[in-house]
Amino acid sequence: MDVQGTAHSGGFRYENGMVYVGTWNTEGQKHGYGHLLIPQGTRYDGFFHENLFTGLGLLTFPDGAKYEGEFLDGWYHGYGVFWRADGMRYEGQFRGGKMWGLGVVTFSDGSNGFPKYEGFFENCKFLKKCDCAEVVQKAQKVAFMARNYQK
């Protein structure tokens, strides 16, 4: 995938210990595809737009939690899959960094709760039960693409 506005590629270690390897724009901002490692162990692999996570990406946390999917302006936004460190996962739509839209929750034991937590979520709260198999499939596909992107 070609990203317009990329000027060069390389790596940089920031004073705070953060390390970035990827492409940059003419203003010296992370732009295009790259890898960002934050000192506490959080890592992002994916696309940037003017320093912000935007597009497909994979964000992993030191406790084992991770998100694979779409980002916009630094937030989980669009379709994706989020795994908590305890094994619970949400597959579906996100908005502004929160579960927002159609999706399904699966607990670490493989169950979906009772009643099944499948339907419409708003601000991370389950509001309405409905079938959302197509949305879940799209979220899984987007997560797969983010996880397996090869530059």
Number of C-alpha atoms within 10 A of each C-alpha: 8 8 14 10 15 21 15 13 15 10 14 12 12 10 7 8 12 16 16 20 17 21 23 24 19 11 11 13 16 25 27 27 25 22 20 20 17 15 11 10 11 17 20 21 23 26 26 28 22 17 16 16 27 22 21 26 29 27 21 19 16 11 11 12 17 19 24 28 30 28 27 19 16 16 16 28 22 22 28 32 28 25 20 16 14 11 14 17 21 23 27 32 27 29 18 15 16 16 28 20 21 25 30 27 22 18 16 14 9 11 12 17 13 6 7 13 21 25 20 22 22 16 14 14 11 19 14 12 16 14 13 16 15 12 20 22 16 16 26 19 16 22 24 16 17 23 18 11 14 7 8
